Amino acid sequence: MTGIRQRRQLLREARHLAPGASEEAEHGRRVFAEGRGPVLTDLDGNQYLDLASGTLTQSLGHGHPEVVAALTAQAHRLWNVHDSATPDRADLLELLARLLPDHLDTYAFFSTGAEVVEAALRVVQATAEPGRNRIGALRHGFHGKTMGARMLVHWDIGHQSFSGNSVLGYAPYCYRCPLELQYPACDVRCASLVRRHIAAKPNVSALVFEPVLGAAGVIVPPPGYWERIGEACRDGGVLLVADEVLTGGGRTGTFLAAERFGLEPDLVTLAKGTANGFPFAVLAGRAGLLRRPEAAPPGAYASTFASNPLGIAAARATLEVIERDRLIDRVRVLGDLMETRLTALHRRFDVLGQVRGLGLLWGLEFVTDPASRTPAPDIARAVYTKALDLGLRVALGGHILRLAPPFTIDEALLDEGLTLLADAVERVVTP
Ligand SMILES: Cc1ncc(COP(=O)(O)O)c(C=O)c1O
């Protein structure tokens, strides 16, 4: 329950705050005052285990001391000199070169996910061969709310689709297969269609995709999907632009989710976990693309907050900890634990249509019953608010709950969180 001090604060806000908050804020109605590691504290002193890591951002947990120290030191030194070099930037560039696949050796810095997706689209458009004026994307993909990103977005939050000049291909959403087929008998027909409609089309310049579709509910492609599409795009001269705003930085058990599927993207976008929740984004790409004069005229990668020294300090500290403490190995270990616990949860409750994930990124799809598979946003919302009341925070979107714990959480606490989640589902389905 939301305590009295929080309720008072929310009433004050409501007088002036524009509506349109996320479902989480709208239904959670909490005023969070502090975050330490995996734990949040609200204004009334209640504590929550945060298995949503902020907004799937704080891979090292809230207020990680090394990131706080780097930001504090930078805040005392220097805030903004446009995109001029600062002492940390060369270190961050070299760190990225170590963490990313060798062919992604050139980088530009931005502040948000949508902004870096826009930057990737500008590179695609500037370098496309004449006649390649369309861009491919996937149904159920999410790439942000700016106009260019929305051109690619089928799964659109609160807005009409704005598909413009994009071509949408089938996502590997086996639980709700649009072709009404079953894997593996389907022979991954969705991938064959993406190949035909996007990869083999001479008027398509790039396929922009999430290797694992995050916002739509952690849709993990079956074996064969990316292999076929990746190869066909390469053969057809269609650039691969992996939007790893959510999955990048180790969340799925490799630094890029693309690596798990053997994909070699030409461009990659990173944001959420890159600076542990501080606004910061990276466009990574092949030198041959990002250094092309058409893509990089003066000012092409600059903007007011791009390459901001505070973001660079936070990203450098975050990625150094991930590298030094071999946290991506931890993601895989903790991911196995999550898989075991969530598979058991799935078996226990009929309202859980499917549980899917990879590493420390999981989606729970709620349905009214297993036979009809009718999406059940009311149940998801009830579980979300019940979990908060029990001291657990997860991420809510429609009929999906997502879990993205910090890489630094220990097994016992993660296990406790999953027990609280089971408890919340139990209380919702047993009146
Ligand atoms: C894959 C992906 N791309 C882009 C975005 C947009 O990022 P931002 O909200 O920082 O603009 C998101 C946000 O959730 C995302 O998940």
The ligand as a Gaussian input file, in Angstrom:
#p B3LYP/6-31G(d) Opt

LIG

0 1
 C       15.372000      -1.606000     -27.915000
 C       15.068000      -0.180000     -27.552000
 N       15.410000       0.789000     -28.407000
 C       15.182000       2.080000     -28.129000
 C       14.567000       2.468000     -26.952000
 C       14.319000       3.911000     -26.674000
 O       15.152000       4.354000     -25.656000
 P       14.824000       5.725000     -24.888000
 O       13.630000       5.459000     -24.039000
 O       16.065000       5.980000     -24.073000
 O       14.598000       6.757000     -25.903000
 C       14.218000       1.471000     -26.026000
 C       13.569000       1.851000     -24.760000
 O       13.066000       1.059000     -24.022000
 C       14.460000       0.111000     -26.330000
 O       14.122000      -0.863000     -25.488000

